[in-house]
């Protein structure tokens, strides 16, 4: 299993736009066969997506989905920093 944490920081004035884009991304991603978990968390203007994937080929398919590519291009001007993505390994 592969774990990913993505941190998305919205500009305060674009909070609703970013939230709507992320909601669409979450809805579509959860339909993918390799997606085990794709949970969205929020605090103030920061959105955190906690992801779990069955395997690397499934994650590779996800990374090329049109809705992910669309999210990246549309959200770019709404964010206060680049999206941070961490591929992690559970240790406990």
Helices and strands as residue ranges (DSSP letters): E 2-9, G 12-14, H 15-29, E 35-43, E 46-53, H 56-63, H 66-75, G 76-78, E 84-88
